[in-house]
Amino acid sequence: MFVTPAYAQDAAAGAGSMIGSFLPLILIFAIMYFLLIRPQQKKVKMHQAMVAALRRGDQVVTQGGLIGKVTKVKEGGQVEVEIATGVKVTVIQSTIAQVMNKTEPANDK
């Protein structure tokens, strides 16, 4: 007797509602990208550039909290850091959290 709303829908309306149902998911992904993923990628790039620019004489802080002066940049991503007079430790370059004092390159003029 009575036609239910499900039978009364047009077939073309189903395609439009499908796009409409994916729109919130697309918007959520875009927001997550601009608020979380992109800033984290920038931070990683900045850290990699900082680590690549390490040189002898820089005062650094490791992720473990040690403060010391870089005495040698070794092959294989290692750095020798002097944490006290005569006390040198070898740390992995990527564990350097911060460069506190940067040394200036020597001018050869």
Buried (B, 14 or more C-beta within 10 A) or exposed (E): EEEEEEEEEEEEEEEEEEEEEEEEEEEEEEEEEEEEEEEEEEEEEEBEEBBEEBEEEBBBBBEEEBEBBBBEBEEEEEBBBBBEEEEEBEBEBEBBBEBEEBEEEEEEE
